[in-house]
Amino acid sequence: MKKLFIFAIIGFLAQLIDGSLGMAYGVTSSSLLLTFGMAPAIVSASIHLSEVVTTAASGISHMKFGNVDRQALFKLIIPGSIGAFIGACFLSNVPGDIVKPYISLFLLMLGIYVVIRFVFKDKKNSGKKNLNLSTKQAIPLGLIAGFADATGGGGWGPLTTPILLSKNSNSARKVIGTVDTSEFAIAISATLGFLISLGWQDVNWLWVIALMLGGIIAAPIAAWLVKIMPSFLLGVLVGGFIILTNVWTLFKVWPINNIGEIFTYIGIVTCWIVAIIFTIKNNRKNN
C-alpha cells in the first residue's frame, strides 16, 4: 500500500511538471520504474498505459483553458502516432542508448537558445494565436519524437516542446498546451504497439493505476498554471528545465567527478534563477 501511495505521488508530480512545462512525465516515471528492476520494454509499456488516461485529462484541461492550437495539434498527432507505434513494436531492437547522448546535446543547445529567446523576447509576436508549424515540418518532427517516446519511455515532450519554442513567433503557452494534448494520441499508438509485441502479462496494473490517479489530479492544476503564467516566464522555465535534464542525461553517459558535477548543477541553477529574475524585471519595465 505504501508503494502504491508513493507511485501516486510520483504520478502527480510527473504530470504537474509535464502539464505545466510540456515534458517530463515519461522521464520522471521511467527513472522511478527502472529502479524497481523492471525491464525497459515493460517500463515503457506501463508509462504509456498510464499516459492514455493522464494525457486525456491533461488535454481536456488545456482545451478548457484555451492553451491549444488545434491546427498544429492535428498536424502533429498523425505522424507522431505512426512513429510511436513503430517504436513500440521494435523497442527491443533499437539501440536507444547509442543515439541518446547526441540527441541530448542537440536539445541542450536548443534549451540554451530557448532561454535566450525568452529573456530577450520581442513582444511584437507575443499576441500571435497560432503556432508557426507547417505540415512539412510537422511530419518529420512527429515521426521522430513519437518513435523516441515509445523506445525511451518518454521523449515526445522533450523533443517537440523545445523545437517548437525555438521558433520566434510561437507562444510558450500554446506550445505547452498543444504538445501535452497531442500526447494522448501518441500514448494510444504506443500502447497498441506494445499490446501487439509484448502482451500485458508482465505489467503491474496496480502501479499503472496509481500513476494514473496521481496524474489525473495534477492535470487540471497544471493546465491552470499554464493559463495564468506569462508566456515569457513559461519559456524561461521550460528552457532551464531542458538544459538541466539534458546535462543530467549526458553525465549518465559521459560521467565526470562528483565535485565537477555538483558545481555544474549549481552553475546551471544559478544562471536559471538569474535569467528568471532578469526576465521578470525586464518585462515589468516594458509594461
C-alpha positions as CSV (number, residue, x, y, z in Angstrom):
1,M,0.0,0.0,0.0
2,K,2.8,2.4,0.9
3,K,4.5,1.7,-2.5
4,L,1.2,2.5,-4.3
5,F,0.9,5.8,-2.5
6,I,4.5,6.7,-3.5
7,F,3.6,5.9,-7.1
8,A,0.5,8.1,-6.9
9,I,2.7,11.0,-5.6
10,I,5.2,10.4,-8.4
11,G,2.4,10.3,-11.0
12,F,1.1,13.6,-9.5
13,L,4.5,15.4,-9.6
14,A,5.3,14.0,-13.1
15,Q,2.0,15.2,-14.6
16,L,2.3,18.5,-12.8
17,I,5.7,19.1,-14.4
18,D,4.6,17.7,-17.7
19,G,1.4,19.6,-17.9
20,S,3.0,22.9,-16.9
21,L,6.3,22.6,-18.9
22,G,5.3,20.3,-21.7
23,M,7.6,17.5,-20.8
24,A,9.0,15.1,-18.2
25,Y,6.1,12.6,-17.4
26,G,8.0,9.8,-19.2
27,V,11.4,10.8,-17.9
28,T,10.3,11.0,-14.3
29,S,8.2,7.9,-14.4
30,S,10.7,5.7,-16.3
31,S,13.5,6.7,-13.9
32,L,11.4,5.5,-11.0
33,L,10.2,2.3,-12.5
34,L,13.7,1.2,-13.7
35,T,14.9,1.4,-10.1
36,F,12.5,-1.4,-9.2
37,G,14.2,-3.7,-11.7
38,M,11.6,-3.6,-14.4
39,A,12.6,-4.4,-18.0
40,P,12.8,-1.3,-20.2
41,A,10.1,-2.5,-22.5
42,I,7.7,-3.2,-19.6
43,V,8.6,0.2,-18.1
44,S,7.7,2.0,-21.4
45,A,4.5,0.0,-21.7
46,S,3.5,0.8,-18.2
47,I,4.1,4.5,-18.7
48,H,2.2,4.7,-21.9
49,L,-0.7,2.8,-20.3
50,S,-0.9,5.4,-17.6
51,E,-0.5,8.2,-20.1
52,V,-3.5,7.2,-22.0
53,V,-5.6,8.4,-19.1
54,T,-3.4,11.2,-17.8
55,T,-2.9,12.8,-21.2
56,A,-6.6,12.6,-21.8
57,A,-7.2,14.5,-18.6
58,S,-4.4,16.9,-19.4
59,G,-5.7,17.5,-23.0
60,I,-9.2,18.2,-21.8
61,S,-7.9,20.7,-19.2
62,H,-5.6,22.5,-21.7
63,M,-8.5,22.8,-24.2
64,K,-10.8,24.2,-21.4
65,F,-8.3,26.9,-20.6
66,G,-7.6,27.8,-24.2
67,N,-4.0,26.6,-24.3
68,V,-4.2,24.5,-27.5
69,D,-3.6,25.4,-31.2
70,R,-6.0,22.9,-32.9
71,Q,-4.4,23.2,-36.4
72,A,-0.9,22.3,-35.0
73,L,-2.4,19.6,-32.9
74,F,-3.8,17.7,-35.9
75,K,-0.6,18.2,-37.9
76,L,1.4,16.5,-35.1
77,I,-0.8,13.6,-34.0
78,I,-0.8,11.6,-37.2
79,P,3.0,11.3,-37.8
80,G,3.5,11.2,-34.1
81,S,1.1,8.2,-33.7
82,I,2.8,6.4,-36.6
83,G,6.3,7.0,-35.1
84,A,5.1,5.8,-31.6
85,F,3.5,2.6,-33.0
86,I,6.6,1.7,-34.9
87,G,8.9,2.5,-31.9
88,A,6.8,0.3,-29.6
89,C,6.8,-2.7,-32.0
90,F,10.6,-2.6,-32.4
91,L,11.7,-1.4,-29.0
92,S,13.8,-4.5,-28.3
93,N,15.9,-3.9,-31.5
94,V,16.5,-0.2,-31.1
95,P,19.9,0.9,-29.8
96,G,18.4,3.9,-28.0
97,D,21.4,4.3,-25.6
98,I,23.8,4.9,-28.6
99,V,21.9,7.9,-30.0
100,K,20.6,9.3,-26.7
101,P,23.7,11.4,-25.8
102,Y,23.7,13.1,-29.3
103,I,20.0,13.9,-29.0
104,S,20.7,15.3,-25.6
105,L,23.5,17.5,-26.9
106,F,21.1,18.9,-29.6
107,L,18.4,19.5,-27.0
108,L,20.9,21.2,-24.7
109,M,21.7,23.7,-27.4
110,L,18.0,24.2,-28.1
111,G,17.4,24.8,-24.3
112,I,20.1,27.5,-24.2
113,Y,18.6,29.1,-27.3
114,V,15.0,29.0,-25.8
115,V,16.2,30.7,-22.6
116,I,18.0,33.4,-24.5
117,R,15.0,33.8,-26.8
118,F,12.5,34.4,-23.9
119,V,14.9,36.5,-21.8
120,F,15.3,38.9,-24.7
121,K,11.8,38.3,-26.2
122,D,10.4,40.6,-28.9
123,K,7.0,41.5,-27.6
124,K,5.7,42.1,-31.1
125,N,5.0,38.4,-31.5
126,S,3.5,37.9,-28.1
127,G,-0.1,38.1,-29.3
128,K,0.2,35.5,-32.0
129,K,-2.5,32.9,-31.6
130,N,-1.4,30.1,-33.9
131,L,1.8,28.2,-33.8
132,N,4.3,28.5,-36.7
133,L,4.3,24.9,-37.8
134,S,3.9,23.7,-41.4
135,T,2.9,20.2,-42.5
136,K,6.4,19.6,-43.9
137,Q,7.9,20.4,-40.5
138,A,5.3,18.5,-38.5
139,I,5.7,15.2,-40.3
140,P,9.5,14.5,-39.5
141,L,9.1,16.1,-36.1
142,G,6.1,13.9,-35.2
143,L,7.7,10.7,-36.6
144,I,11.0,11.2,-34.8
145,A,9.5,12.4,-31.5
146,G,6.9,9.6,-31.5
147,F,9.5,7.0,-32.2
148,A,11.8,8.3,-29.4
149,D,8.9,8.5,-27.0
150,A,8.0,4.8,-27.4
151,T,11.5,3.5,-27.4
152,G,12.6,5.5,-24.4
153,G,9.5,5.7,-22.2
154,G,9.4,9.4,-22.7
155,G,10.5,11.8,-25.5
156,W,7.5,13.4,-27.1
157,G,7.6,16.5,-24.9
158,P,11.4,16.8,-24.6
159,L,11.7,16.8,-28.4
160,T,8.7,18.7,-29.6
161,T,8.5,21.4,-26.9
162,P,12.0,22.9,-27.3
163,I,11.8,22.6,-31.1
164,L,8.5,24.5,-31.3
165,L,9.7,27.0,-28.7
166,S,12.8,27.8,-30.8
167,K,10.5,29.4,-33.4
168,N,10.4,33.1,-32.7
169,S,6.7,33.6,-33.2
170,N,5.5,30.7,-31.1
171,S,3.8,31.3,-27.7
172,A,5.1,29.2,-24.8
173,R,1.5,28.7,-23.6
174,K,0.2,27.4,-26.9
175,V,3.3,25.2,-27.4
176,I,2.9,23.5,-24.0
177,G,-0.8,23.0,-24.3
178,T,-0.6,21.7,-27.8
179,V,2.2,19.3,-27.1
180,D,0.6,18.0,-23.9
181,T,-2.8,17.5,-25.6
182,S,-1.3,15.7,-28.7
183,E,0.5,13.2,-26.4
184,F,-2.8,11.5,-25.9
185,A,-2.7,10.1,-29.5
186,I,0.9,9.2,-29.1
187,A,0.2,7.2,-25.9
188,I,-2.6,5.3,-27.5
189,S,-0.5,4.3,-30.6
190,A,2.4,3.3,-28.4
191,T,0.1,1.2,-26.2
192,L,-1.3,-0.6,-29.2
193,G,2.2,-1.3,-30.4
194,F,3.2,-2.8,-27.0
195,L,-0.1,-4.8,-27.0
196,I,0.9,-6.4,-30.3
197,S,4.6,-7.0,-29.5
198,L,4.5,-7.8,-25.7
199,G,1.1,-8.5,-24.3
200,W,0.3,-7.2,-20.8
201,Q,1.0,-10.3,-18.6
202,D,4.1,-8.6,-17.1
203,V,2.6,-5.2,-16.5
204,N,1.9,-4.4,-12.8
205,W,-1.6,-2.9,-13.1
206,L,-1.7,-1.6,-9.5
207,W,1.4,0.5,-10.3
208,V,-0.2,1.8,-13.5
209,I,-3.4,2.7,-11.8
210,A,-1.5,4.6,-9.0
211,L,0.4,6.6,-11.7
212,M,-3.0,7.3,-13.4
213,L,-4.7,8.6,-10.3
214,G,-1.8,10.9,-9.4
215,G,-1.7,12.3,-13.0
216,I,-5.5,12.9,-13.2
217,I,-5.4,15.0,-10.0
218,A,-2.4,17.1,-11.3
219,A,-3.7,17.6,-14.9
220,P,-6.2,20.5,-14.3
221,I,-3.8,22.2,-11.9
222,A,-1.0,22.2,-14.5
223,A,-3.3,23.5,-17.3
224,W,-4.5,26.3,-15.0
225,L,-0.9,27.3,-14.2
226,V,-0.1,27.5,-18.0
227,K,-3.2,29.7,-18.4
228,I,-2.2,32.2,-15.8
229,M,1.6,32.3,-16.1
230,P,3.1,34.9,-18.5
231,S,4.4,33.3,-21.7
232,F,7.9,34.8,-21.2
233,L,8.2,33.2,-17.8
234,L,7.0,29.8,-19.1
235,G,9.6,30.0,-21.8
236,V,12.5,30.6,-19.4
237,L,11.2,27.9,-17.0
238,V,11.0,25.3,-19.8
239,G,14.3,26.3,-21.3
240,G,16.1,25.9,-18.0
241,F,14.4,22.6,-17.4
242,I,15.6,21.4,-20.8
243,I,19.1,22.4,-20.0
244,L,19.1,20.7,-16.6
245,T,17.6,17.4,-17.7
246,N,19.8,17.0,-20.7
247,V,23.0,17.8,-18.8
248,W,21.9,15.1,-16.3
249,T,21.4,12.7,-19.2
250,L,24.9,13.5,-20.6
251,F,26.5,13.0,-17.2
252,K,25.0,9.5,-17.1
253,V,26.6,8.6,-20.4
254,W,29.8,10.6,-20.0
255,P,30.4,10.9,-16.2
256,I,32.8,13.3,-14.6
257,N,34.0,13.5,-11.0
258,N,31.3,14.3,-8.3
259,I,32.7,17.8,-7.4
260,G,32.6,18.8,-11.1
261,E,29.1,17.5,-11.5
262,I,27.8,19.3,-8.4
263,F,29.4,22.6,-9.4
264,T,27.9,22.2,-12.9
265,Y,24.4,21.8,-11.5
266,I,24.9,24.8,-9.1
267,G,26.1,26.9,-12.0
268,I,23.1,25.9,-14.2
269,V,20.5,26.5,-11.4
270,T,22.2,29.9,-10.5
271,C,22.1,31.1,-14.1
272,W,18.5,29.8,-14.4
273,I,17.4,31.9,-11.4
274,V,19.2,35.0,-12.7
275,A,17.5,34.6,-16.1
276,I,14.1,34.3,-14.4
277,I,14.7,37.4,-12.3
278,F,16.1,39.4,-15.2
279,T,13.1,38.4,-17.4
280,I,10.5,39.4,-14.8
281,K,12.2,42.8,-14.2
282,N,12.7,43.4,-17.9
283,N,9.0,42.7,-18.7
284,R,7.9,44.9,-15.8
285,K,9.8,47.8,-17.2
286,N,8.2,47.3,-20.7
287,N,4.7,47.2,-19.3
